[in-house]
Amino acid sequence: MTAFDTLFSGPPLGPDDHKGRSVGLRILATTDLHLQLHGYDYHADRQGPHFGLAGLAPQITTAREEAERMGMACVLLDNGDFIQGGAMGTWLANRPVTAAHPLVKTMNTIGYDAIGLGNHDLDFGLPYLNALAGHLNMPLVASNLRGPTTSALYRSAIVSARLPSHGTPPAAALRVGVISVLPRGTDQWNANVLSGQATVQDYHKAVERAAPALRSAGAHVVVLLAHMGRQEFHTGTASDPALASLRGIDAIVLGHTHESFPLSKSACSPNSPAGRIAGRPAIMPGHHGSHLGVLDITLQAGSDNQWRVCAHQAELRENTSRPCEKLLSASAQAHGLVQRHLRQPVGRLQRRMHNYFSFAAPTQICALLAQAKRAAILDQIRDTANAALPLAIAVSAQTAGGRSGADNFVEVAPGPILRRDLNALCPHDNEIWALRVTGREIRGWLEQAAAVFQRLQACEPDQNLLNPGTAPFHFLTLYGLRYEIDPTKPLGARISDLRCDQGPLAPKDSVVLVTDHFRAGGGGGYPALDPKNVILRHAANLHAAVQDSLTGNILEEDPLVRPWKLKPSQSVKAILNTSPRARHHLQDIAHLKPEDCGTSEDGFAKIRLSL
């Protein structure tokens, strides 16, 4: 579908309607909600620091009322990754979609004007996405997704925003064009659901086509929902130039990387350069409902009858409100069923496990996941030629701090392990793939993993171990191999003494790499692997494999050797930011001589390591 126009009884705004004065538009934005309707931490089985979308709803109402008083038009947009994420999203994806679907009911009740698509919104397949789109009262926009099975989606949209008349009839409508683009790599990350169904096109070309088409269709202003971070927005390729270079866009909403923009309170002052990206007003409102983005722009009509942005103000409003009880009630039944589902036991653990030191040493949780993947794959390739090759099992450092804060860690006690513990151990129930790769490709992956570490310097005992803004899942461990990481070396030269059971791993050696479909497609910045080298797509996903291992006690009987260690070429010290609960387990990294250096401003325990 092409342009979509919401119904509005007033006439469209013309240049002569406001000659001599400006017109204001308030853009309210959310992004990367990941189906956080309640803000509930299903992994810990407790309420989180805010109430998710139910908590943002009162702030949305307030922001709309402010716009009304100021005589501004107002639209509410979401920038994608709103369907998938956490236990609620997975549970709902396995049930029929109706008008009573909690997400549908919530988005319709709040009254979004348009929703963009994120890459994770494709995770459950296009039929589920189309079913949701069919029940939403606003257009679901995907400007660079093409295919016969995307008929319920819109390539672009025009929504009408009423300008308050305050007693001077008739009220006029500001026509807001909306474009939404998926990030590079989506076609690879989601190849398991897109293959033969749809393709993801170059977003530069999609925007280049859509922006002038929306103007021709009557849009006064064009907003780009770019499901990507600031780095990708400014980075181009030979075939797909950076979006930052495009003209015809008046305002930008970013997302995907779970960052926030503007970065400081000073950016909230009118026309601050810190509130612009590529010279245009921009907003990036966090993740999981952490913030509401408020982007005010002022339009002025020129002599060519075109409206242009002449002023702006960007602001992030933290989610601190009491929740909307009506919205909590709308999803209360599903919320309760998910809680009960997650409290079911799925196996037992004989020892306590945690991931507080994921970047200092391999963890037992990563070993648990690696053993489950290995057991699943070995059973399938046992009688093939690939069984004789070295096996490398990739496991990411999930739920290990990062932008989600000091509570974003996992600790599981010995005894019964519940389904919610399983979700915490492996939050993404991805497909398990095995590929035949070379030693050169393995080294490339390990160098990419080692890029999370800051280049450490001698005589700087308070330097951070990790680069600022590191996402935990960008770091992975390859079990079945042994190697050393030197964070004092430059990027691309940090891995040494790489070997497998048969000896040193040479660049041309063949290896069976066990990973998931997301990482194999280049997810997290890793070099994408050739799909021709896939030797197995396992019928069971990760959750099922781990549950089988827990039930069969494979994990207790077959411990894996710790594959890596930090070994700098000179003695250095660095600060690891971790959970305050880690202080009870410092003996686990006694070889790194941990020193407690207090608590950071954002609540992390600061542990100095001697490397």
Salt bridges, closest charged atoms under 4 A:
ASP5 OD2 - ARG175 NH1 2.88
ASP16 OD1 - LYS19 NZ 3.08
ASP32 OD1 - HIS34 NE2 3.77
ASP32 OD1 - HIS227 NE2 3.82
ASP32 OD1 - HIS258 NE2 3.57
ASP45 OD2 - ARG343 NE 2.92
GLU66 OE1 - ARG26 NH1 2.74
GLU66 OE1 - ARG317 NH2 2.88
GLU68 OE1 - ARG162 NH2 2.82
ASP81 OD2 - HIS34 NE2 3.88
ASP81 OD2 - HIS227 NE2 3.11
ASP123 OD2 - HIS120 ND1 2.74
ASP202 OD2 - LYS205 NZ 3.93
GLU208 OE1 - HIS204 ND1 3.92
ASP240 OD2 - ARG184 NE 3.51
ASP250 OD2 - ARG215 NH2 2.54
GLU259 OE2 - ARG403 NH2 3.77
ASP296 OD1 - ARG26 NE 2.72
ASP304 OD2 - ARG308 NH2 2.56
GLU315 OE2 - ARG317 NE 3.39
GLU411 OE2 - ARG352 NH1 2.92
GLU411 OE2 - HIS585 NE2 3.33
ASP429 OD2 - HIS543 ND1 3.91
ASP462 OD1 - ARG608 NH2 2.55
GLU484 OE2 - LYS567 NZ 3.66
ASP486 OD2 - LYS489 NZ 3.79
ASP497 OD1 - ARG499 NE 3.08
ASP501 OD1 - ARG482 NH1 3.37
GLU556 OE1 - ARG351 NH1 2.70
ASP558 OD2 - ARG374 NH2 2.24
ASP588 OD2 - HIS354 NE2 2.70
GLU595 OE2 - LYS573 NZ 3.87
GLU595 OE1 - ARG608 NH1 3.31
ASP596 OD2 - ARG583 NE 2.58
